[in-house]
Amino acid sequence: MEQTIYKEALTNKIFDITSQAAAELKVESYVIGGFVRDFLLQRDFKKDIDIVAVGSGIELAKKVSSLIKHKPKVQVFKTYGTAMLRYEDIDVEFVGARKESYNQDSRNPLVETGTLEDDQNRRDFTINALALSLDKDNFGALVDPFNGVEDLNNKIIRTPLDPDITYSDDPLRMMRAIRFASQLNFTIEAESLSAITRNKERIRIITGERIVDELNKILASAVPSVGFKLLHQTGLLHIILPELIALQGVEEVEGQTHKDNFFHTLEVVDNIAQNTDDVWLRWAALLHDIGKAPTKKFVKKIGWTFHGHEFVGGKMVKKLFERLHMPLNHKMKFVAKMVMLSSRPIVLAEDIVTDSAVRRLIFDAGEDIDSLMTLCEADITTKNPNKFKKYHNNFKIVRQKIVEVEERDHVRNFQPPITGEEIMAIFNIPPSKEIGILKEAIKEAILEGEIPNEYQAAHDFMMEQAGKLGLQAV
């Protein structure tokens, strides 16, 4: 069979250097995986390249380094039989061709030296098993034992071997299949999709960090709902994010229903994906309604209510982040804050937009006010064109009000103009509840627009309030 040659994929100098190094060591070498896939898809490849040596990957990495003028440092991972070096702005990983076997309770394989065929057999998908030869005699020759090019052309995700074995051996591959389908807008082959459903419980042996890494990539997709619908269809989402599954379904009582908040959530995530690449704001969109399941209640004469769902949802964010071993730093606090405030601009957009309401919104959202507005605009999923237009027009008014109020009153992250220390000095009193009362009164007066956010006005107001508390300046 005639080989297809792709020399044009291998124009980077690192491939010539690797070819020379492999020849000197008398080993075969191939570039494999994502680099080849993305070249054939005409996508910009991420700055990493995987090289397979039919022999020692570590020795090949060291030889490559020796042939580069500045001798880049080689990081060796003996446990995995791999090595890595950085060439210009590219991470190049070298591994010896191997075959793998697995224990039931771990995704870490038992590794043996193998052939290129063995190495391609262990790959997760046919589209990631594509290899280009770096040998001088057939430089750029494609090795495609599983018709991966055909699957690329047909936009199919398929495993090289039995999908039940592939997914059971390394359950993270189930997440990767769905992530690739979401990123590339590919279809998971039917038997492979069924195998994910059959093996879904195996995902429990995967660490939260690994799962979240895949979830982040799904969220970063152009249309994240593609991935989340597949996670839902296969049952993986029930295990990973039960808080979302709890939102699914529509109940009817006395002829009154509520919307399906699960599918509404996916619409919101797709909406926000059109306006921001911030994965944490996309997380906020994904979780913005999780408090609705525990707060759902039917009240006669009113209908379905979700009272306080934003507050409850904000509290749930931390527990969810803890369970999945996500960062419990400013990123978690940002997502929780967005969830807690997620309805505030919507309420504003429904009513007359008052300066005091806008001041409070700016004060509570602080530097995240623009992110919050982006989230709330994405939250409008009504199919009624008149309602849709009305909400978005009102949001434009809210955004304009925010600009006007902020320019005039400077309340974003503001601190009351008079500190607690000043209050103690003016009235010669020790730390006490009166100080808190006065500071709160000043803050409320500014937010309500009773006084401007200025020192003298705050001082005069404070003296008036202090008199009511029986305090006198010294």
N, C-alpha and C positions, 0 to 999 in steps of 0.2 A: 504493500500500500504506500502510495506517495506521501511523504511527510510535508506538512505545512511549515514554512520557515517564517519566523517573525523577528528578523534581525532589527527591525525598526523599533521594537520594544526595548532593545538592549543597548541603547546609545549612551547611557550613563557609564562613565569610566570605571565604576566599581565592578561592572560585569566583565570587562576585559581583564581587570586585575584578578578577579576571582577565577576566571578561565585559566590565566597563566599559573596562578597558585595551585589550582587543581591538577594541571598538567605536570607541574614539578613534583607533586605528591603522588602522581599516578592514580588519582581517584576521579570518578565521575561527579559532576556537580550540576545542579539544576536550580533555577529560580522557580518557586512554587507558590500557589495560594493566591492571596488577595491581590498582589501586584499583577499577576497574569490576568486574573479575572477583571480587574478594573481597566487594564489596558484594552482587553477585548470589548469591554463595555464603553470604551472611550470616556471613562471617568477619570478625574484627577485622583491619582493614587495617594493614599496617606503616606506620610514620610517613614514608612518601614518596609523592608524587603526580607523575605524568608528564603534562605539558601539551604538546599539539602545536598549533603555529600554522601555518596555511597562509600562510607568509610567514616573517619572521625571528623565531625563538625568542628570540634574544638581545635584540632590541629590545622584544619583549613582556615579557620579564623585567624590563628596566629600567623600562618604563612601569608595571608592577605595583608595583615597589618605590617609585616616585614617588608612588603613590596610597596607600601605607601610612604611617600616622602616623610611625612611628619609622624609616622608610626603611632596611629591611634591606639589608645588603651583597649585591651581586650578584656571584657568582663566574662568570666567563666562560671557556669552553673553546672558543677559536676553532677549533682543529683539528677539533673534532667539531660545531661549530655549535650548541653547547648552552650553557645558562646555568642557574645554580641560586641560589635564595635560601631562607632559613629563615623560615618564618612560624609564630609560636608554637613548637610543638614538632615541626613538620612540615617536611621537606625537599621543596621544590617544584622540579622540573626542567622547563625549557622547551626545546623543540627545534622547529626548523622542519621541516615535512613534507618528506620526502625519498624518493628512490629510490636503490637501492644496486646496485653490481655488485662482483664479487670476483675477486681473483687466486687461482690455485690454491694458492700457498704461504703464504697469509695469511688470517686471519679478519677483518682490518681492511678495511672496504669502501671503494670509490671512491664518493663521495656526490655526488648532484645534487639540486637543488631539485625538489620534486615536489608532487603533490596529496595529499589525505587518503587517497585510494584507493591511491596509490603507497606511502604510509607504512604502511597496513594490510597491503599485500601483503608488505612486508619483515618483518613480525612473525613470531615463531617459531611460535606456535600460535594456532588460532582463538579460544581462550578468552582470549588476551592481545591480540587485535586489536579487542576491543570498545571503542567510543568513545562518550562522552556529549557532546553539543554544549553549549558555553558561550555560544553566540550568544543575544542577548536574544529574538529572534523564536521560537526553538525550544529554549529552555533545558531541558536534561535529555533531549533526544531521543536515543534509542539508534541508533547506526550499526553495523550488524552484517552485513557483506557475506558472511561465510563461515559463517553459522548457528552462531556461537560459543555463543549461549544454548542452542541445542539440544544442543551438545556438552557444555556445563556440566550440563544436566539429565540427559544420558545418561552422564556421567562418562567422557568420551572425550578423550584427548590426540590432536590432529590438526594437521598443518601447513596453513596457508592455501593454499600452492602445492605443487608436486611435492616430496615429502619428500626425494628424492635430491638435488635442487638446494638445498633448505633446509639439509640437514645437511652437504652438501659445502661450501657457501658458508661456513658458520660451524659447525664441528664441535662447539663447546661446546653447541650446541642439543641434541645427542644426550644429553649429561649432564643438561641442563635438563629434557628430556622425561621421563627416568627419575626425576629428582628430584621433578617435579610429580606423577608417578604415585605416588611413595612418600608425599609430603606429603599429597596430597588423596585418596589411595586411588582413583585413576582408572586406567583401562585405556588403554594406548597402542594406537591404531588399527592394525590388522594390517599394512597396507601401510607405515605409518610405522615400525613395529617392524622389519619386514624391511629397510627402508631404513637403519636404524641399523646392522644387521648388515652390510649391503653397504658402508657407509661407515666402519666402525669404525676402519680404519687412519688415517683423517684426524685422529683424536684426537691423533695424535703432534705436530701443529703447535700444540696448545694448551699453554700454560704450566702447570707444576705447581701454581702458586698458584691458577689458575682452576679446575683440576680438583679441588683439595682443597676449595675453597670449596663446590663442589657436593657433594662427598663428606661434608663436615661437615653440610650441610643434609639429606642422606639419613640420616646417622647420627642427626640430631636428630628424625627422623620418629617417630611413635608406634610403627610397626612397621618398623624399618630393613631387615629381610630382604626386604621387597617390592622395594626399590630394588636391593639387592645381587643378588637373583635375576635381575632384569632386566639388570643389568650383566654377569652371568655368561652369561645366555641369548644376549645380543647379541655376546659376545666382547670387550666393552670391558674387563671385569675382567682378562682375560688380559694385556692391554697395560698397564693401570694398576697392578694389584696382583697380579703373578704369584705372589707369596708365598702368597696365599690359594688360588689355583688349584692350587698344588702339594700342597695338603692334600686335594684331592678324590680320591675313589675308595676302594675297599675291596680289599685283596689277601688272598689265601688261600694259606697254606702248611701242608701236613700237617694240613689240616682246621681250622686256626686262622685267624680273621680279626680285623681291628680295625675300629673304627667309622669312618665317613666323617667326617673331622675338618673338612672344609669346611662341610658342612651342620650339623654339631654347633656350629661357630663361629657360624653365623647364628642358631641357637637361643639361644646364650648372649647374643648382642647383643640379641635381642628380649627375653630375660629381664631383662637389666640396664636396658633402656629403660623397664621398668615401675617402676624404683626410683630412677633418677637422671636428671637433665637434663644432667649434666656430660659434654660432648662428648668430653673427653679420657679420661674413664673408659670411655666407650663405645668410643673408639679402642683402649683397653687390652683390652676384651672382644673386639674384632675381631681383634687381633693376638696374643692370649694363647697361641695354639697354633702360631704360624708356625715355631717351632723344631722342630716334630714331623716335617716333611718331610725336612730334612737329617739328622735323628738316627734316623730309622726303621730298625729292624733286626730280623730274625727270629733268635731264639736257641733252639736245640734245648732241649727240656725246660722252657723258660720261656715261649716264644711271642714275640709282638711287643713290642719295647721302644722307648722314646723317651728313652733315658738322657740327662739333661742338657739336655732340650729347652727348659727355662725359661731357662737361662743363654744358650744359643745364640740363642733368640728375643729375649731382651733386647738382645743385641749386634746382631741384625738390625734392630731398631727404628731405631737411629740411621742406618743405611745407607738404610733406606726413607724416613725423614724427609728425609735429604739429597737423595735422588733426586727427591722430589716438592716440593722447596723448601719444606718445612714448617718451623716454628720449631724451632731447635736449642737452645732455652732450657730453663727449668724444666718446660715442658709435655712436651717430648720426654723429659726425665729422669724425669718422673712416669710416663709410659707405659712406658718401659723398666723402671723399678722394679716396676711392677705386673706386667709380664710375667715378670720374673725371680722374683718372689715368689708367682706365681699358684697354685702347687701346695701351698705351705706349710700354709695353713689346712686344705686338704683332707686332707693327711696327718695333721694333728692330729685332724681329725674322725673319722678311721678308727681311731685308737688311743686309749688312755687319755690324757686331757688332763693333762699334768704341768705344774706351775708353771714349771719351768725352760724347757720348750718354749715356753710362752706368753711368758715373759720375753724369750726370744730373738726371738720373732716381733714383739713390741712394739718391741724395740730396733731391729730391722732395718727395720720398716715406719714407725716414727716417727709423725708426724702423719697419715700416710696409712693407718693401720691400719683405719679404718672403711671407706674406699674399697676396700681389699683384701678385707675381709670381704664387702662387697657384690658384688665381682667373683666371688669364690669361690662364693657362694651362687647366683649366676646360672649358674655353670659346671655345676651339677647338672642334667643333662638326661635322666637315666635315666627310662625309661617304666615301670619296676617301682615300683609305689606304695609297697611296703614299704621298698625301698632309698631312695627319694626322702624318705620320712618320717624314716627313720633318719638320713640325712645332715643334714637340716635341724634335727632335734632336737639332733644333735651340734654343729652350728654355734651353736645357742642356748647350749649349754654353753660353747663356746669364747668366745663374746662375753661371757658372764657371768664367765668366768675372767679375761678381759682386764680387765674393770672391777675385779675383786677384786685382781688382781696389781698393776695400775697404781696403785690407791689405796694399796696397802701398800708397794710397792717403788719407785715413781716412776722407771721405767726408760725411759719414752718419751723418746727423744733425749738420754738422760743421758750425761754425761761422767764418767769415773772421778773419785771425790772428791779424789784426790791428783793434782796436775799434774806434768808432767815437770820443771818448774822447781823445785818443792818437793823432788822426789827428788834432783835435782842438789845442792840446798842442804843437805839432810839428810845426804847421804853425801859431800859435797864432791867430786863427780866431774864431768867435762866431759860434753857430749853423747856418748852411747855406746849400744851395743845393749842394755846392761843396763837402761837406762831404759825402752826399749820392752818388754822382757821383763817388768818389774815392772808396768807399766801394763796390759799384756795379761792378766797373772795376776790383777790386781785385778778387771778387767772380767769375766773368766771366772768368778771366784769369786762375784761379785754375780749374774751371769746364772744360774749353777747353784744359787744359793740357799745357798751355803756361808757367806756373810757378808751382813749387811744392807747396803743402799746408804746407808751412813753414814760420816762421816769417821773416827771413832775406830776402828771395826771395820776399815776399809780400812787405816788406819795400822798397827794391830797385825798385820794379815795381811801387809802389805808388809815389816815388820821381820823377820817369820818367813821370808819368801821371800828377802829380801836376804841373810840369814845363809847360805842355801844357795848363794848366788852369791859368797860371800866378801866381802860388803860390810859395812862397819861405820859406824854413825852417828858424826858428829864433834861 
